[in-house]
């Protein structure tokens, strides 16, 4: 599998007389892929039934004739204005009942049957026209599901669909729903499914089981919306189908969407995310302001490799300042090349830069591209061309299984959001903290879905915070031979958000412990660990039972307890504490660690070893001095 480059292009934004020149410049820069069409519905169908294909035909023909491979997006993320006249109630409503209106994008509710029919109609027309033959090398469904908080809708359409979803889930038995949700509490029992409303605008917090069910329903609506498009495209085309996911957008189950696709892709904006989604400290925001967080992009690379079952791309790579973050600095020189090689080190097939040319109008005027609005090259173009030259002499991607597996579960993310138990506590952050500690130890990591049933070859398996542990996963982990880490909150709830009582959680085979009590901690009251090895922060459980204590607080409270090849960690540890825990686990598992200098990360494939310096100054490492934004590639036999 070769590593390739691409870009995102909007021919409808530019005079037709420059399309051919643009295509030729893309090829000359070493680009292979060009994504088009995902926002073009108003130009394809300016009025209902008035289909204008000629311009898109010519654009595709121009790009293909130049030697480029076209990724054609379905335009359902941006329904045209006339659609609002046809379906005035198609908008999503937020939790306060306010409508999300026209004037930007993603202005639809996934549950609106009228819009779902319109989406199927336009996708069918596009598939019928462009599916036959080989002009389209790949497809993209919609664009960035969940962006701008658009997954969860409290509309009448969502309420009606939720009723049907619940009735199907509980097989028409309202008594079963009442029992599962514990609706005897506060006299919340229902007589009929159509009495169940949406879990918003309640006097105080809604029943957590109700809210968790609504989160699952909302995710399933995205899955079915996407599946509608995939089934249509597959009926007319053999080209692979992708969707471009986002960073830290967890409102729907990406694994389930990915089951219907050949390729997972995501849109990587390291500098925008640092200010907007990483949650970095003020110090780290300054340290990495022009480089991006050392682990956030890598985490998503590994996550989407799992979503794509090995096949994944970066569909949009930041090439310069963006327009949407709180602050929008320019990348450090060399970072566009750096980010590209980082993605390839984690197994990406393609990295596509967003966008080809900076738009001189509308919302993204200040979003940089490979070209300026006047078509002059930006520094990113020079770095992209450098990567293309380096790829010509590079080996093909040769992925390999990492020694460590880290479970990530969207259902657990929703459970923590529904019931965090402490301000600011987040499953995503808990898993990311463990991922960071593994990377600081110089380890490559495979992120694993909760549907995994085979852990053969993994020497260390981590399942922190996995609130509900399905029976299949519980059994697979019990059968695994590698060292397993659980907690905190692993197996703390059943499928319907009840605390199991016989026995108490975590009830793990071979690990004779039970969670006797839980508490959340103030951020200004961490509990120091013994021997000065960090602290417990945020969350702590009290354990009953037998086991070898690996980590305890300075006051003697057991935090990490082991029995044979299993460890339960009852607390959320700070970075120093996690480093100590990972070192202890790796010693028990027989894994060699290589402590990384600040800002340096290492990733191994089957044949290569990559070293990355995320700092703005040189760093001394065991492989030599890495310059700012430095990337070192070497064959594994040299390691």
Secondary structure, 3 states (H helix, E strand, C coil): CCCEEEEECCHHHCCHHHHHHHHHHHHHCCCCEEEECCCCHHHHEEECCEECCHHHHHHHHHHHHCCCEEEEECCCCCCCCHHHHHCCCCCCECCCCCECCCCCCCCCCCCCHHHHHHHHHHHHHHHHHHCCCCCEEEEECCCCCCCCCCCCCCCHHHHHHHHHHHHHHCCCCHHHHHHHHCCCHHHCCCCCHHHCCCCCCCCCCCCHHHHHHHHHHHHHHHHHHHHHHHHHHHHHCCCEEEEEECCCCCCCCHHHHHCCCCEEEEEECHHHHHHHCCCCCHHHHHHCCCCCCCCHHHHHHHHHHHHCCCCEEEEEEECCCCCCCCCCCCCCCCHHHHHHHHHHHCCCCEEEEECCECCCCCCCCCCCCCECCCCCECHHHHHHHHHHHHHHCCCCCCCCCCCEEEECCHHHHHHHHHCCCCCCCCHHHHHHHHHHHHHHCCCCEEEECCCCCCCCCCCEEEECCCCCCCHHHHHHHHHCCCEEEECCCCCCCCCCCCCCECCECEEECCEEEEEEEEEECCCCCCEEEHHHCCEEEEEEEEEEECCEEEEEECCCCEEEEEECCEEEECEEECHHHHHHHHHHHHHHHCCCCCCCCCCEEEEECCCEEEEEECCCCCEEECCEEECCCCEEEEEHHHC
